[in-house]
Amino acid sequence: MTAIDGLPPLRAVIAAHGLSARKSLGQNFLLDLNLTAKIARQAGDLTGCDVLEIGPGPGGLTRGLLSEGARRVVAVEKDSRCIPALQEIAAAYPDRLEIVEGDALAVDTAALLTQPVRIAANLPYNVGTELLVRWLTPPEWPPFWQSLTLMFQREVAERIVAQPGSKAYGRLAVLSQWRTTARIAMALPAEAFTPPPKVTSAVVHLEALPEPRYPADPATLSRVVAAAFNQRRKMLRAALKGLAPDIEDHLNAAGIKPTERAEQVSLEAFCALARTFTD
């Protein structure tokens, strides 16, 4: 698929603009437009939606999102070298692509978008987890977005969907599954990228729930979960003793054995424990 939109193949775009992926920016370019269109389809029905894309690079996924019918794409790109390539895409899709040059961690992206909003991105590896945590922990819920369709290293993707009892289960799983329904939508081999990373990648799709799965104060839950998994090899009565001198009473009230370790505790039980600090 080299002409989904009459624009040149991505390899030609990269050659024309002298774009080489920069490790310092966490860049790995996905050049197969069949794959970028497939990723765009994982985001669901994009017609009538604004889509936020972080780190579009030369615009492979951008083109997929637009060709799949996104009403409008707001693409935030830190690398000024990529802007001319993105401007060529904007010219091919009049009034449907807004390019924002800047750092996604510093840009107020919600202000640039009109509801309904979906987020889809091949996230730069060096900021992907931080952006996900920000999107999962806004001041108010529901968030400004309906869904997240994000590419991560496979290891990070598995942490997002992990279940209690597994080594991958941790803070990211609790935060993700408390407020969303998360699944791994597809895997991508390293050789799909230029340059090939040393790890495989996976696309995770997260649908925002109208309300959190179980009641809990967000800040308290976050504090409890962070403390529990910061010392995941310790029993909870030891790992959480800094939260309260009577931590065993809190654990018992939540139905959690004080001798259990964090990876054994379900999302529902963590929420119950958080409530013992606020009820």
TITORDO-858430 format. One record per residue: x, y, z of N, C-alpha, C in turn. Coordinates in nm, 3 decimals. Layout:
<nodes>
NODE; X; Y; Z; X; Y; Z; X; Y; Z;
...
</nodes>
This chain:
<nodes>
NODE; 0.086; -0.119; 0.000; 0.000; 0.000; 0.000; 0.089; 0.123; 0.000;
NODE; 0.112; 0.178; -0.118; 0.200; 0.295; -0.127; 0.123; 0.420; -0.163;
NODE; -0.006; 0.406; -0.199; -0.078; 0.524; -0.246; -0.219; 0.527; -0.191;
NODE; -0.233; 0.519; -0.057; -0.366; 0.525; 0.002; -0.426; 0.665; -0.016;
NODE; -0.340; 0.761; -0.049; -0.386; 0.899; -0.055; -0.318; 0.979; -0.166;
NODE; -0.249; 0.910; -0.257; -0.182; 0.981; -0.364; -0.049; 1.042; -0.323;
NODE; -0.010; 1.023; -0.198; 0.118; 1.074; -0.150; 0.226; 0.968; -0.171;
NODE; 0.353; 1.007; -0.170; 0.461; 0.911; -0.196; 0.472; 0.806; -0.084;
NODE; 0.537; 0.693; -0.114; 0.566; 0.596; -0.008; 0.652; 0.660; 0.100;
NODE; 0.643; 0.606; 0.221; 0.713; 0.668; 0.333; 0.865; 0.665; 0.317;
NODE; 0.918; 0.561; 0.256; 1.063; 0.559; 0.234; 1.107; 0.676; 0.146;
NODE; 1.023; 0.709; 0.047; 1.054; 0.823; -0.040; 1.044; 0.954; 0.037;
NODE; 0.947; 0.962; 0.126; 0.930; 1.083; 0.208; 1.052; 1.103; 0.298;
NODE; 1.095; 0.995; 0.361; 1.211; 1.003; 0.450; 1.336; 1.043; 0.373;
NODE; 1.353; 0.986; 0.253; 1.470; 1.019; 0.172; 1.465; 1.165; 0.127;
NODE; 1.346; 1.210; 0.086; 1.333; 1.346; 0.035; 1.362; 1.451; 0.142;
NODE; 1.325; 1.420; 0.266; 1.342; 1.518; 0.375; 1.463; 1.488; 0.464;
NODE; 1.539; 1.387; 0.428; 1.659; 1.356; 0.507; 1.628; 1.317; 0.650;
NODE; 1.522; 1.237; 0.668; 1.479; 1.202; 0.804; 1.541; 1.068; 0.846;
NODE; 1.625; 1.072; 0.945; 1.674; 0.949; 1.007; 1.625; 0.949; 1.151;
NODE; 1.579; 0.832; 1.196; 1.524; 0.823; 1.331; 1.631; 0.854; 1.434;
NODE; 1.596; 0.934; 1.533; 1.690; 0.974; 1.637; 1.662; 0.899; 1.767;
NODE; 1.764; 0.831; 1.815; 1.751; 0.756; 1.938; 1.718; 0.847; 2.055;
NODE; 1.774; 0.968; 2.054; 1.753; 1.062; 2.165; 1.607; 1.102; 2.179;
NODE; 1.530; 1.089; 2.071; 1.387; 1.123; 2.072; 1.300; 0.997; 2.082;
NODE; 1.364; 0.882; 2.100; 1.287; 0.758; 2.111; 1.218; 0.720; 1.982;
NODE; 1.275; 0.759; 1.868; 1.209; 0.738; 1.740; 1.242; 0.603; 1.678;
NODE; 1.138; 0.537; 1.629; 1.149; 0.421; 1.541; 1.035; 0.434; 1.441;
NODE; 1.067; 0.457; 1.315; 0.964; 0.486; 1.216; 0.901; 0.357; 1.162;
NODE; 0.770; 0.357; 1.152; 0.694; 0.246; 1.095; 0.657; 0.286; 0.953;
NODE; 0.714; 0.218; 0.854; 0.705; 0.264; 0.715; 0.602; 0.190; 0.631;
NODE; 0.549; 0.080; 0.681; 0.453; 0.000; 0.605; 0.313; 0.059; 0.621;
NODE; 0.261; 0.118; 0.514; 0.130; 0.183; 0.524; 0.016; 0.083; 0.544;
NODE; 0.039; -0.045; 0.509; -0.061; -0.147; 0.543; -0.073; -0.158; 0.695;
NODE; 0.041; -0.157; 0.762; 0.041; -0.169; 0.908; -0.015; -0.044; 0.975;
NODE; 0.023; 0.072; 0.926; -0.027; 0.195; 0.991; -0.179; 0.207; 0.974;
NODE; -0.231; 0.163; 0.859; -0.377; 0.164; 0.840; -0.444; 0.063; 0.934;
NODE; -0.378; -0.052; 0.954; -0.433; -0.154; 1.044; -0.437; -0.102; 1.187;
NODE; -0.331; -0.032; 1.229; -0.329; 0.027; 1.363; -0.441; 0.130; 1.376;
NODE; -0.459; 0.213; 1.274; -0.566; 0.314; 1.277; -0.702; 0.248; 1.295;
NODE; -0.722; 0.132; 1.232; -0.851; 0.063; 1.244; -0.874; 0.010; 1.385;
NODE; -0.767; -0.019; 1.459; -0.781; -0.065; 1.598; -0.845; 0.042; 1.686;
NODE; -0.837; 0.167; 1.644; -0.893; 0.277; 1.724; -1.045; 0.285; 1.713;
NODE; -1.104; 0.204; 1.626; -1.250; 0.205; 1.612; -1.297; 0.299; 1.503;
NODE; -1.424; 0.334; 1.507; -1.484; 0.421; 1.406; -1.437; 0.564; 1.431;
NODE; -1.358; 0.617; 1.339; -1.300; 0.750; 1.357; -1.383; 0.860; 1.292;
NODE; -1.482; 0.823; 1.213; -1.564; 0.925; 1.149; -1.637; 1.005; 1.256;
NODE; -1.632; 1.135; 1.245; -1.695; 1.219; 1.346; -1.611; 1.241; 1.469;
NODE; -1.485; 1.193; 1.469; -1.398; 1.208; 1.586; -1.277; 1.294; 1.554;
NODE; -1.233; 1.371; 1.653; -1.099; 1.428; 1.650; -1.004; 1.322; 1.705;
NODE; -0.887; 1.312; 1.646; -0.787; 1.216; 1.692; -0.659; 1.291; 1.730;
NODE; -0.611; 1.265; 1.849; -0.484; 1.321; 1.894; -0.374; 1.218; 1.866;
NODE; -0.270; 1.262; 1.795; -0.156; 1.176; 1.768; -0.030; 1.241; 1.824;
NODE; 0.047; 1.164; 1.898; 0.172; 1.212; 1.956; 0.289; 1.148; 1.881;
NODE; 0.386; 1.230; 1.840; 0.505; 1.177; 1.775; 0.478; 1.116; 1.639;
NODE; 0.415; 1.188; 1.546; 0.381; 1.131; 1.416; 0.502; 1.102; 1.326;
NODE; 0.615; 1.165; 1.354; 0.733; 1.143; 1.269; 0.703; 1.181; 1.125;
NODE; 0.735; 1.094; 1.028; 0.707; 1.126; 0.887; 0.560; 1.111; 0.848;
NODE; 0.476; 1.061; 0.940; 0.332; 1.067; 0.915; 0.267; 0.939; 0.868;
NODE; 0.328; 0.824; 0.892; 0.267; 0.698; 0.849; 0.133; 0.672; 0.914;
NODE; 0.128; 0.679; 1.047; 0.001; 0.658; 1.117; -0.094; 0.774; 1.090;
NODE; -0.042; 0.893; 1.076; -0.124; 1.010; 1.044; -0.205; 0.984; 0.918;
NODE; -0.138; 0.934; 0.817; -0.206; 0.904; 0.690; -0.308; 0.792; 0.709;
NODE; -0.275; 0.693; 0.792; -0.371; 0.587; 0.820; -0.497; 0.640; 0.887;
NODE; -0.479; 0.727; 0.986; -0.593; 0.783; 1.059; -0.682; 0.867; 0.967;
NODE; -0.620; 0.945; 0.881; -0.698; 1.031; 0.790; -0.768; 0.946; 0.684;
NODE; -0.698; 0.847; 0.630; -0.761; 0.764; 0.527; -0.872; 0.677; 0.584;
NODE; -0.865; 0.648; 0.716; -0.971; 0.571; 0.781; -1.088; 0.659; 0.823;
NODE; -1.082; 0.788; 0.791; -1.200; 0.873; 0.808; -1.202; 0.966; 0.927;
NODE; -1.089; 0.982; 0.997; -1.088; 1.075; 1.110; -1.136; 1.213; 1.066;
NODE; -1.224; 1.270; 1.145; -1.274; 1.404; 1.114; -1.159; 1.504; 1.109;
NODE; -1.070; 1.490; 1.206; -0.958; 1.583; 1.219; -0.850; 1.516; 1.303;
NODE; -0.725; 1.534; 1.265; -0.612; 1.483; 1.343; -0.530; 1.601; 1.393;
NODE; -0.502; 1.601; 1.522; -0.409; 1.698; 1.580; -0.282; 1.621; 1.612;
NODE; -0.175; 1.653; 1.540; -0.049; 1.580; 1.551; 0.055; 1.666; 1.622;
NODE; 0.105; 1.617; 1.734; 0.204; 1.691; 1.813; 0.342; 1.629; 1.789;
NODE; 0.432; 1.708; 1.732; 0.564; 1.657; 1.693; 0.674; 1.747; 1.748;
NODE; 0.767; 1.687; 1.819; 0.877; 1.762; 1.880; 0.991; 1.787; 1.782;
NODE; 1.006; 1.699; 1.683; 1.119; 1.704; 1.591; 1.086; 1.794; 1.472;
NODE; 1.149; 1.909; 1.468; 1.118; 2.008; 1.362; 1.150; 1.955; 1.223;
NODE; 1.238; 1.856; 1.212; 1.272; 1.800; 1.081; 1.151; 1.734; 1.014;
NODE; 1.055; 1.688; 1.096; 0.940; 1.615; 1.042; 0.828; 1.707; 0.995;
NODE; 0.833; 1.833; 1.033; 0.721; 1.923; 1.004; 0.693; 1.937; 0.854;
NODE; 0.795; 1.957; 0.768; 0.765; 1.969; 0.624; 0.693; 1.846; 0.568;
NODE; 0.732; 1.726; 0.611; 0.665; 1.604; 0.562; 0.519; 1.603; 0.607;
NODE; 0.494; 1.645; 0.730; 0.357; 1.651; 0.781; 0.275; 1.758; 0.709;
NODE; 0.341; 1.867; 0.672; 0.270; 1.973; 0.598; 0.223; 1.923; 0.462;
NODE; 0.299; 1.833; 0.401; 0.256; 1.775; 0.273; 0.128; 1.692; 0.291;
NODE; 0.121; 1.622; 0.405; -0.001; 1.546; 0.434; -0.118; 1.641; 0.457;
NODE; -0.093; 1.748; 0.530; -0.199; 1.848; 0.556; -0.253; 1.905; 0.427;
NODE; -0.165; 1.925; 0.329; -0.210; 1.980; 0.200; -0.297; 1.881; 0.125;
NODE; -0.272; 1.752; 0.145; -0.351; 1.648; 0.077; -0.486; 1.626; 0.145;
NODE; -0.497; 1.669; 0.272; -0.622; 1.656; 0.348; -0.660; 1.793; 0.403;
NODE; -0.710; 1.882; 0.317; -0.735; 2.021; 0.360; -0.826; 2.028; 0.483;
NODE; -0.782; 2.108; 0.580; -0.858; 2.138; 0.703; -0.879; 2.016; 0.794;
NODE; -0.804; 1.908; 0.771; -0.825; 1.787; 0.854; -0.703; 1.751; 0.938;
NODE; -0.589; 1.818; 0.915; -0.469; 1.789; 0.993; -0.413; 1.918; 1.050;
NODE; -0.406; 1.924; 1.183; -0.342; 2.036; 1.251; -0.211; 1.987; 1.310;
NODE; -0.102; 2.054; 1.274; 0.031; 2.015; 1.320; 0.074; 2.109; 1.432;
NODE; 0.112; 2.052; 1.544; 0.158; 2.131; 1.658; 0.303; 2.091; 1.685;
NODE; 0.394; 2.186; 1.667; 0.534; 2.157; 1.696; 0.559; 2.184; 1.843;
NODE; 0.596; 2.080; 1.917; 0.618; 2.098; 2.060; 0.632; 1.966; 2.131;
NODE; 0.657; 1.974; 2.259; 0.674; 1.858; 2.346; 0.537; 1.817; 2.401;
NODE; 0.497; 1.694; 2.375; 0.364; 1.648; 2.418; 0.347; 1.656; 2.569;
NODE; 0.456; 1.651; 2.644; 0.446; 1.661; 2.790; 0.418; 1.804; 2.835;
NODE; 0.435; 1.900; 2.745; 0.417; 2.041; 2.782; 0.299; 2.108; 2.712;
NODE; 0.242; 2.043; 2.611; 0.132; 2.103; 2.534; -0.002; 2.066; 2.596;
NODE; -0.092; 2.166; 2.609; -0.228; 2.140; 2.658; -0.311; 2.088; 2.541;
NODE; -0.300; 1.959; 2.516; -0.362; 1.903; 2.397; -0.514; 1.904; 2.403;
NODE; -0.571; 1.889; 2.522; -0.718; 1.883; 2.533; -0.782; 2.010; 2.478;
NODE; -0.714; 2.123; 2.494; -0.769; 2.251; 2.448; -0.775; 2.260; 2.295;
NODE; -0.703; 2.174; 2.227; -0.695; 2.181; 2.081; -0.799; 2.093; 2.013;
NODE; -0.874; 2.016; 2.093; -0.960; 1.913; 2.037; -1.108; 1.939; 2.061;
NODE; -1.191; 1.887; 1.970; -1.336; 1.897; 1.983; -1.393; 1.757; 2.002;
NODE; -1.481; 1.742; 2.100; -1.541; 1.612; 2.130; -1.623; 1.561; 2.011;
NODE; -1.631; 1.428; 1.994; -1.561; 1.323; 2.070; -1.416; 1.309; 2.027;
NODE; -1.332; 1.260; 2.118; -1.188; 1.253; 2.095; -1.136; 1.111; 2.117;
NODE; -1.053; 1.065; 2.027; -0.977; 0.941; 2.047; -0.828; 0.975; 2.036;
NODE; -0.746; 0.900; 2.105; -0.602; 0.920; 2.099; -0.541; 0.797; 2.034;
NODE; -0.455; 0.818; 1.935; -0.387; 0.707; 1.868; -0.245; 0.750; 1.839;
NODE; -0.148; 0.666; 1.876; -0.009; 0.708; 1.859; 0.087; 0.591; 1.865;
NODE; 0.191; 0.601; 1.783; 0.311; 0.519; 1.799; 0.400; 0.601; 1.891;
NODE; 0.382; 0.583; 2.021; 0.446; 0.673; 2.118; 0.597; 0.658; 2.118;
NODE; 0.669; 0.770; 2.125; 0.814; 0.760; 2.146; 0.840; 0.681; 2.274;
NODE; 0.932; 0.585; 2.266; 0.956; 0.494; 2.379; 0.991; 0.569; 2.508;
NODE; 1.057; 0.683; 2.495; 1.108; 0.749; 2.616; 1.002; 0.829; 2.693;
NODE; 0.883; 0.849; 2.635; 0.779; 0.924; 2.708; 0.646; 0.849; 2.712;
NODE; 0.642; 0.730; 2.654; 0.515; 0.660; 2.640; 0.444; 0.631; 2.771;
NODE; 0.516; 0.575; 2.868; 0.453; 0.539; 2.994; 0.407; 0.661; 3.070;
NODE; 0.488; 0.768; 3.068; 0.449; 0.890; 3.140; 0.323; 0.950; 3.081;
NODE; 0.311; 0.951; 2.949; 0.190; 1.005; 2.887; 0.069; 0.919; 2.923;
NODE; 0.084; 0.787; 2.920; -0.028; 0.700; 2.955; -0.075; 0.727; 3.097;
NODE; 0.016; 0.737; 3.192; -0.024; 0.763; 3.331; -0.096; 0.896; 3.342;
NODE; -0.051; 0.996; 3.270; -0.120; 1.127; 3.272; -0.262; 1.114; 3.220;
NODE; -0.279; 1.040; 3.110; -0.413; 1.025; 3.052; -0.505; 0.944; 3.143;
NODE; -0.448; 0.855; 3.222; -0.528; 0.772; 3.312; -0.560; 0.839; 3.444;
NODE; -0.491; 0.950; 3.476; -0.507; 1.014; 3.607; -0.541; 1.163; 3.595;
NODE; -0.643; 1.198; 3.517; -0.681; 1.340; 3.508; -0.753; 1.383; 3.636;
NODE; -0.767; 1.513; 3.657; -0.837; 1.562; 3.777; -0.983; 1.515; 3.784;
NODE; -1.045; 1.498; 3.668; -1.186; 1.457; 3.666; -1.203; 1.338; 3.570;
NODE; -1.300; 1.255; 3.599; -1.334; 1.140; 3.515; -1.483; 1.139; 3.489;
NODE; -1.529; 1.111; 3.366; -1.456; 1.064; 3.249; -1.356; 1.167; 3.195;
NODE; -1.254; 1.121; 3.120; -1.153; 1.210; 3.065; -1.201; 1.276; 2.937;
NODE; -1.114; 1.355; 2.876; -1.152; 1.424; 2.751; -1.150; 1.327; 2.631;
NODE; -1.095; 1.207; 2.650; -1.083; 1.110; 2.542; -1.175; 0.991; 2.564;
NODE; -1.217; 0.929; 2.455; -1.299; 0.808; 2.463; -1.215; 0.681; 2.467;
NODE; -1.105; 0.682; 2.392; -1.021; 0.563; 2.386; -0.877; 0.601; 2.357;
NODE; -0.787; 0.510; 2.393; -0.644; 0.524; 2.364; -0.603; 0.402; 2.283;
NODE; -0.537; 0.425; 2.171; -0.481; 0.316; 2.090; -0.333; 0.349; 2.074;
NODE; -0.251; 0.279; 2.150; -0.112; 0.321; 2.168; -0.015; 0.207; 2.146;
NODE; 0.096; 0.238; 2.081; 0.201; 0.139; 2.062; 0.307; 0.154; 2.170;
NODE; 0.343; 0.040; 2.230; 0.446; 0.035; 2.333; 0.542; -0.079; 2.304;
NODE; 0.652; -0.082; 2.377; 0.730; -0.204; 2.382; 0.639; -0.315; 2.435;
NODE; 0.657; -0.435; 2.386; 0.570; -0.547; 2.425; 0.568; -0.564; 2.577;
NODE; 0.682; -0.544; 2.641; 0.690; -0.559; 2.787; 0.596; -0.461; 2.857;
NODE; 0.591; -0.337; 2.809; 0.501; -0.237; 2.870; 0.356; -0.274; 2.842;
NODE; 0.327; -0.317; 2.721; 0.191; -0.358; 2.686; 0.142; -0.469; 2.779;
NODE; 0.229; -0.565; 2.807; 0.190; -0.676; 2.894; 0.168; -0.629; 3.038;
NODE; 0.241; -0.526; 3.081; 0.219; -0.471; 3.214; 0.083; -0.402; 3.224;
NODE; 0.035; -0.345; 3.116; -0.094; -0.274; 3.117; -0.210; -0.372; 3.136;
NODE; -0.200; -0.489; 3.075; -0.313; -0.585; 3.078; -0.291; -0.699; 3.178;
NODE; -0.182; -0.693; 3.255; -0.146; -0.803; 3.345; -0.251; -0.826; 3.453;
NODE; -0.261; -0.951; 3.496; -0.355; -0.991; 3.601; -0.278; -1.024; 3.730;
NODE; -0.345; -1.017; 3.846; -0.279; -1.051; 3.972; -0.214; -1.189; 3.966;
NODE; -0.099; -1.200; 4.032; -0.028; -1.327; 4.034; 0.082; -1.338; 3.930;
NODE; 0.083; -1.246; 3.833; 0.187; -1.250; 3.730; 0.297; -1.149; 3.764;
NODE; 0.416; -1.174; 3.712; 0.528; -1.084; 3.738; 0.507; -0.948; 3.675;
NODE; 0.428; -0.942; 3.568; 0.405; -0.814; 3.499; 0.303; -0.727; 3.572;
NODE; 0.228; -0.784; 3.664; 0.123; -0.712; 3.735; 0.184; -0.608; 3.829;
NODE; 0.136; -0.484; 3.816; 0.189; -0.377; 3.900; 0.104; -0.252; 3.891;
NODE; 0.166; -0.140; 3.922; 0.094; -0.013; 3.928; 0.026; 0.021; 3.795;
NODE; 0.094; -0.006; 3.684; 0.038; 0.029; 3.554; -0.089; -0.051; 3.525;
NODE; -0.090; -0.178; 3.564; -0.209; -0.261; 3.544; -0.326; -0.208; 3.627;
NODE; -0.299; -0.172; 3.753; -0.406; -0.123; 3.840; -0.463; 0.008; 3.788;
NODE; -0.376; 0.102; 3.752; -0.423; 0.231; 3.702; -0.502; 0.215; 3.572;
NODE; -0.453; 0.128; 3.484; -0.519; 0.110; 3.354; -0.654; 0.042; 3.369;
NODE; -0.658; -0.066; 3.446; -0.780; -0.146; 3.454; -0.884; -0.090; 3.550;
NODE; -0.845; 0.003; 3.633; -0.942; 0.067; 3.723; -1.040; 0.153; 3.644;
NODE; -0.991; 0.221; 3.541; -1.075; 0.317; 3.471; -1.098; 0.285; 3.324;
NODE; -1.037; 0.178; 3.273; -1.055; 0.144; 3.133; -1.069; -0.007; 3.116;
NODE; -1.115; -0.045; 3.000; -1.106; -0.183; 2.955; -0.989; -0.189; 2.859;
NODE; -0.886; -0.267; 2.895; -0.761; -0.267; 2.818; -0.737; -0.404; 2.756;
NODE; -0.686; -0.403; 2.633; -0.650; -0.528; 2.565; -0.535; -0.502; 2.469;
NODE; -0.456; -0.605; 2.446; -0.353; -0.595; 2.342; -0.420; -0.624; 2.208;
NODE; -0.415; -0.526; 2.118; -0.488; -0.536; 1.991; -0.407; -0.606; 1.883;
NODE; -0.275; -0.585; 1.882; -0.191; -0.648; 1.781; -0.044; -0.636; 1.821;
NODE; 0.037; -0.728; 1.771; 0.181; -0.725; 1.796; 0.253; -0.688; 1.668;
NODE; 0.370; -0.626; 1.683; 0.450; -0.588; 1.567; 0.594; -0.633; 1.590;
NODE; 0.653; -0.700; 1.492; 0.792; -0.744; 1.507; 0.887; -0.627; 1.492;
NODE; 1.007; -0.643; 1.546; 1.107; -0.536; 1.540; 1.138; -0.496; 1.396;
NODE; 1.136; -0.594; 1.305; 1.176; -0.564; 1.166; 1.073; -0.478; 1.092;
NODE; 0.959; -0.453; 1.153; 0.861; -0.363; 1.090; 0.904; -0.217; 1.098;
NODE; 1.003; -0.189; 1.182; 1.044; -0.052; 1.208; 1.178; -0.019; 1.143;
NODE; 1.200; 0.110; 1.122; 1.329; 0.162; 1.078; 1.374; 0.269; 1.175;
NODE; 1.487; 0.252; 1.244; 1.565; 0.128; 1.252; 1.493; 0.027; 1.340;
NODE; 1.520; -0.102; 1.325; 1.454; -0.202; 1.409; 1.496; -0.186; 1.555;
NODE; 1.403; -0.173; 1.648; 1.440; -0.167; 1.789; 1.486; -0.306; 1.837;
NODE; 1.541; -0.310; 1.955; 1.589; -0.438; 2.009; 1.476; -0.519; 2.072;
NODE; 1.356; -0.464; 2.073; 1.242; -0.531; 2.136; 1.125; -0.536; 2.039;
NODE; 1.032; -0.629; 2.063; 0.908; -0.631; 1.986; 0.812; -0.528; 2.044;
NODE; 0.713; -0.492; 1.965; 0.618; -0.389; 2.007; 0.476; -0.445; 2.003;
NODE; 0.385; -0.374; 2.067; 0.245; -0.415; 2.066; 0.157; -0.292; 2.076;
NODE; 0.041; -0.301; 2.014; -0.059; -0.195; 2.021; -0.162; -0.231; 2.128;
NODE; -0.183; -0.141; 2.221; -0.282; -0.160; 2.327; -0.399; -0.067; 2.303;
NODE; -0.521; -0.120; 2.317; -0.641; -0.038; 2.304; -0.709; -0.030; 2.440;
NODE; -0.733; 0.092; 2.487; -0.799; 0.113; 2.616; -0.924; 0.197; 2.594;
NODE; -1.038; 0.144; 2.634; -1.166; 0.216; 2.626; -1.199; 0.274; 2.763;
NODE; -1.224; 0.402; 2.769; -1.256; 0.465; 2.897; -1.391; 0.417; 2.949;
NODE; -1.396; 0.381; 3.076; -1.522; 0.346; 3.142; -1.591; 0.475; 3.186;
NODE; -1.725; 0.476; 3.189; -1.795; 0.596; 3.236; -1.760; 0.631; 3.380;
NODE; -1.743; 0.527; 3.461; -1.705; 0.543; 3.602; -1.594; 0.442; 3.631;
NODE; -1.509; 0.471; 3.730; -1.408; 0.370; 3.768; -1.475; 0.238; 3.803;
NODE; -1.403; 0.129; 3.784; -1.459; -0.005; 3.804; -1.503; -0.028; 3.949;
NODE; -1.430; 0.030; 4.045; -1.465; 0.021; 4.187; -1.442; 0.158; 4.249;
NODE; -1.522; 0.196; 4.350; -1.506; 0.328; 4.411; -1.375; 0.339; 4.488;
NODE; -1.308; 0.451; 4.474; -1.185; 0.481; 4.550; -1.146; 0.624; 4.519;
NODE; -1.082; 0.689; 4.613; -1.026; 0.821; 4.589; -0.900; 0.805; 4.503;
NODE; -0.893; 0.873; 4.389; -0.780; 0.851; 4.297; -0.643; 0.873; 4.361;
NODE; -0.626; 0.982; 4.433; -0.496; 1.012; 4.492; -0.457; 0.907; 4.597;
NODE; -0.556; 0.865; 4.677; -0.528; 0.764; 4.779; -0.494; 0.630; 4.717;
NODE; -0.570; 0.590; 4.617; -0.542; 0.463; 4.548; -0.402; 0.467; 4.487;
NODE; -0.369; 0.577; 4.423; -0.237; 0.589; 4.360; -0.126; 0.577; 4.463;
NODE; -0.146; 0.641; 4.577; -0.044; 0.638; 4.684; -0.028; 0.496; 4.741;
NODE; -0.141; 0.428; 4.763; -0.138; 0.293; 4.818; -0.069; 0.196; 4.720;
NODE; -0.107; 0.204; 4.595; -0.053; 0.113; 4.495; 0.096; 0.138; 4.474;
NODE; 0.135; 0.265; 4.469; 0.278; 0.298; 4.451; 0.360; 0.242; 4.567;
NODE; 0.312; 0.260; 4.689; 0.385; 0.209; 4.805; 0.393; 0.057; 4.803;
NODE; 0.285; -0.008; 4.765; 0.282; -0.154; 4.764; 0.381; -0.213; 4.664;
NODE; 0.384; -0.155; 4.544; 0.469; -0.212; 4.440; 0.612; -0.160; 4.443;
NODE; 0.637; -0.052; 4.515; 0.775; -0.005; 4.530; 0.859; -0.107; 4.606;
NODE; 0.794; -0.186; 4.690; 0.863; -0.292; 4.764; 0.786; -0.423; 4.746;
NODE; 0.771; -0.463; 4.622; 0.680; -0.572; 4.588; 0.722; -0.706; 4.646;
NODE; 0.849; -0.721; 4.684; 0.893; -0.849; 4.741; 0.860; -0.861; 4.889;
NODE; 0.823; -0.748; 4.949; 0.792; -0.750; 5.092; 0.645; -0.783; 5.115;
NODE; 0.615; -0.837; 5.232; 0.475; -0.851; 5.271; 0.413; -0.713; 5.286;
NODE; 0.284; -0.705; 5.261; 0.219; -0.574; 5.260; 0.227; -0.503; 5.395;
NODE; 0.226; -0.576; 5.503; 0.233; -0.510; 5.633; 0.365; -0.436; 5.649;
NODE; 0.470; -0.481; 5.579; 0.598; -0.411; 5.582; 0.606; -0.305; 5.473;
NODE; 0.560; -0.340; 5.354; 0.570; -0.247; 5.241; 0.486; -0.120; 5.264;
NODE; 0.374; -0.135; 5.337; 0.281; -0.022; 5.355; 0.290; 0.043; 5.493;
NODE; 0.385; 0.004; 5.573; 0.388; 0.056; 5.711; 0.407; 0.207; 5.716;
NODE; 0.463; 0.265; 5.610; 0.480; 0.410; 5.607; 0.350; 0.485; 5.586;
NODE; 0.244; 0.416; 5.544; 0.116; 0.483; 5.519; 0.037; 0.506; 5.647;
NODE; 0.052; 0.415; 5.743; -0.024; 0.427; 5.869; 0.038; 0.333; 5.972;
NODE; 0.044; 0.376; 6.099; 0.100; 0.288; 6.202; 0.015; 0.164; 6.225;
NODE; -0.115; 0.176; 6.196; -0.205; 0.061; 6.215; -0.239; -0.004; 6.081;
NODE; -0.140; -0.018; 5.994; -0.165; -0.067; 5.859; -0.229; -0.206; 5.858;
NODE; -0.197; -0.290; 5.955; -0.257; -0.424; 5.957; -0.409; -0.415; 5.975;
NODE; -0.455; -0.318; 6.053; -0.598; -0.300; 6.070; -0.664; -0.261; 5.937;
NODE; -0.597; -0.174; 5.861; -0.649; -0.134; 5.731; -0.655; -0.254; 5.636;
NODE; -0.550; -0.333; 5.635; -0.546; -0.450; 5.547; -0.656; -0.549; 5.584;
NODE; -0.671; -0.575; 5.711; -0.776; -0.668; 5.754; -0.915; -0.616; 5.720;
NODE; -0.934; -0.485; 5.736; -1.064; -0.425; 5.704; -1.097; -0.438; 5.556;
NODE; -0.993; -0.441; 5.471; -1.013; -0.455; 5.327; -1.017; -0.600; 5.282;
NODE; -1.003; -0.692; 5.379; -1.006; -0.833; 5.346; -0.877; -0.884; 5.285;
NODE; -0.767; -0.815; 5.313; -0.636; -0.853; 5.259; -0.550; -0.908; 5.372;
NODE; -0.490; -1.022; 5.352; -0.400; -1.077; 5.453; -0.274; -0.989; 5.462;
NODE; -0.235; -0.947; 5.580; -0.114; -0.864; 5.593; 0.013; -0.931; 5.542;
NODE; 0.010; -1.063; 5.530; 0.128; -1.136; 5.483; 0.132; -1.150; 5.331;
NODE; 0.029; -1.103; 5.263; 0.031; -1.110; 5.117; 0.127; -1.008; 5.059;
NODE; 0.166; -1.030; 4.934; 0.250; -0.936; 4.861; 0.166; -0.865; 4.756;
NODE; 0.215; -0.751; 4.709; 0.136; -0.665; 4.621; 0.084; -0.738; 4.498;
NODE; 0.166; -0.824; 4.438; 0.126; -0.887; 4.312; 0.012; -0.988; 4.331;
NODE; -0.022; -1.019; 4.457; -0.131; -1.113; 4.484; -0.265; -1.041; 4.503;
NODE; -0.262; -0.908; 4.510; -0.382; -0.831; 4.548; -0.456; -0.785; 4.423;
NODE; -0.585; -0.811; 4.418; -0.666; -0.774; 4.303; -0.693; -0.624; 4.301;
NODE; -0.735; -0.576; 4.186; -0.774; -0.436; 4.171; -0.886; -0.401; 4.271;
NODE; -0.986; -0.488; 4.282; -1.098; -0.462; 4.373; -1.049; -0.449; 4.517;
NODE; -0.953; -0.535; 4.556; -0.901; -0.529; 4.693; -0.818; -0.403; 4.717;
NODE; -0.741; -0.362; 4.618; -0.665; -0.236; 4.632; -0.761; -0.118; 4.652;
NODE; -0.871; -0.118; 4.579; -0.970; -0.010; 4.594; -1.033; -0.015; 4.734;
NODE; -1.061; -0.135; 4.781; -1.116; -0.150; 4.916; -1.017; -0.098; 5.020;
NODE; -0.889; -0.126; 5.000; -0.787; -0.078; 5.093; -0.778; 0.074; 5.089;
NODE; -0.784; 0.132; 4.972; -0.781; 0.279; 4.960; -0.898; 0.342; 5.035;
NODE; -1.014; 0.278; 5.030; -1.132; 0.333; 5.095; -1.118; 0.333; 5.249;
NODE; -1.037; 0.243; 5.302; -1.021; 0.241; 5.448; -0.948; 0.366; 5.499;
NODE; -0.882; 0.437; 5.410; -0.813; 0.559; 5.448; -0.903; 0.683; 5.436;
NODE; -1.017; 0.668; 5.367; -1.100; 0.785; 5.338; -1.242; 0.772; 5.395;
NODE; -1.289; 0.650; 5.419; -1.427; 0.632; 5.467; -1.441; 0.677; 5.613;
</nodes>
